[in-house]
């Protein structure tokens, strides 16, 4: 059983909102068999160069990422870190942070049982006194109704906004049943899981993942079918 989550990071989800024009968009796929969450987030408007030992993308330090990680809390509530990519660095085996040709960055990896437990366990009101791993969230991620939030969010931090610049709650968008997955107005990459799924793309190129294949569908007032997936564009 797998469940896919959309993550859309914006400044208006921060508590309080920051008004940042930086953005992040991606997906998380949780696999109940392996108890692992594979994630891929494309981020624009921030510079991961200094934090990753790469050449800075811009001369300014105002957009330098100082922290990137997953927190545990409801939407609209600030919560503790439970899994880190940057400060803390907990995805030791699978993390990749890559600068793309369009100057965006892709942060990808896998949160699994081989990763070290959360270092913020002592101040987590959801799991007091617990050494937190992905296993603590397995039931919630597996049972999430389509369209609902779970109590996890990605957060990007800078020196100017040490409490977070942009934030994105995990929202369930598909599972192994038959789903209609709705894209955003930006360029989406949406996963195809089990079942007879439909993809509704909105406004820009949307990519549908089917096994190892990628289908790119640009908005058009029609429905097309490819590899058994009904792709609705509009």
N, C-alpha and C positions, 0 to 999 in steps of 0.2 A: 504494500500500500504506500502510495506517495501523495503528498500534498504540495501544491505550488503556492507561493506567496509573492505578491508584488510588493516592492519597496520603492516608494517615491519620496526622496528626501527634499524638503523645502524649509525655508526659514520661518514660514508661518506656523509650522508644527512645533517649533521650539517653545519652551515655557520659561520666560515670555518670548513672543515672536521677535525675530531679529530683522526681518525685512531684507534678508540677503537674496541676491540674484543667483547665487550658486545653486546647483541642482544635482540630484542623483536619481537614477532610475535603474531598477534591475529586478532580479528574481531570486528567490530562495526555494530550493526543492528539498523537502524533508522526506527521507526514506525510513519507514518504520522498521524494515528488516535489518538495516545496518545501524539504525539510530544515528543518522548523519544528516546534516543540513548543508547542501552545496549552494554556494551563493556567487552571484556575479552582479556587480553594481558599476554602472558607468557614471562618472562624476564630472561635471563641468563647472568652471569658475573657481576651482581650487588647485593648489600646487602641491603635489605629493613628492616633488623632487628632493627637497632637503631632508624630509623624514625618512626617505628610503635610500639615501646615499647617492641619488642621481643628481644630474645638473638641474638647478632651479629653472622653472619654466618662465618665471617673471622676475624682474629686478626687485619688485616690492616683496616685503615679508608679510604683508597683511593677509595674503591669501595662502600662506604656508600652513599645511595641515600639521597639527601637533598631536592629534589623537583621532582615532577612527575605531569604533567598537560597537558592540551590541549591549544595550541596556535592557533591564527588566522592569516594566511598568505599563500601566494603561495609557492610552492616548490622553494627552493633556496633563499627565503627571510625570514628574522627573523621578527616575529610578537609578539604582546602582548598576555598574558594569558587570556583565556576566561572561562576556567573551570578547577578546580584543584582537585587532589586527595591528594597530599602532597604539602603544601606551595604554594598556599592556600589549605585548606581542605574545599571543597564545596559540595562533594558528601556525605551529612550527613546521608542519609537513607539507602544507598545500597552498600557502598564501602566495599570490602573484599580484603585483601592482605594476601596471603597464601603462606607459604613455602612448596614446593613440595618435594617428596621423592628423586628426582634427583638433589636437591639443586637449582633448578630454583624457580621463584616466579610467582604467578598468581595475576594480578591486575584486579579486575572485579567490575562492578557497573552499575549504570544507571544515565545518565544525563537527567533530566526531569524538568518540570516546577516548581516542589517543591523545587528545589535547589536555593540557593541565587544567585543573579545576579553577574556578573563579577566585581571584584574590580579594574580591569585595564581599565574600560570603558573610563576613561578620556584621556588615551594615545593611544586609538585604532583608527588608521586612517580610518578603514573600517566602523566604527560606531561611529563617533565623537559625544560626548555628550549623548550617549545612554547607558542605563543600560542593559547590555547584558545578555540574557538567551539563551537557546536552540532554542527558537522561532525565534531568529534572523537568524538562519541558516536553518530553516525548508524548505524553497523553494529550496535552493541550494542542500540540501541533497536529497530531493525528486526527483529533476530533473536531478541529476548527470548521464550522459551517462556512460554505462558500460565501464570500462577501463580508466576512467578519474579521475584526482585528484579533490578534493575539497579543499577549503582554510582553512583546519584544519589539525593540526599535533600533535601527542603525543611527549612529550619531557621528558627525564630523566636528572637530574642535580646532580652533586657531588660537593664537596668542591673544588676539583682540576679543575673542569670544571663548574663554576657557570653559564655560559651562555648556558650550555647544552652539554651532553656527547654523547647521541644517540637520534635520531629523526626519526619519521615515519609519512609520509603524509598519509591521508585517501584516499584510491583508491577504487572506486566503482567496485565491482566484480559480483554482482547479484541483481536482483529485482524480482518482482512477474511475470515477463514474463519468457519465456523459455530461459535459459542461459547455456552456457558452461563455467564452472568455472575452471580455471587453477591453480593448486597448485604451491608452490615454491619447491626448492630442500630440504627444511627442513620439519619438522613434522607439517603439517597444521591441523587446525580445520576449516572447511569451512561450512557455513550455507546453508541449503536447504530451499528456500522460495517457493513462488507459481510458477506455470508453470512446464513444463517438463524440468528439469535441467539435465545437464551432468557434471560430475566431471572428470577432467584430472589430475591424481596424478603424481608427479615427484619424483622418487627416494627413498622416505621413506614412512612410514605409514601416511596415510591421513585419517582424520575422517570427515565423512559427517553427518551433523545434519539434521534429518528429524523428525519434531515434537519433541517428547521427546526421540526419539531413536537415538543412535549413531552407525554408521557403520564404522568399521575400515577396510581400504583397503590398502594392501601393494603392492608396485610396481610389476607388472608382465606384460608380453607382451600379454595382452588379454583384452577383455571387459567383464565386468560382469554386471548383473542387480540385484538390491536389493531394495525392497520396492518402486518400480516404478521409481527409480532413475537410470539413465544410468551412470555407473561408469567406466570411461576409465582409465586404469593404464598403465604406460609405462616408 
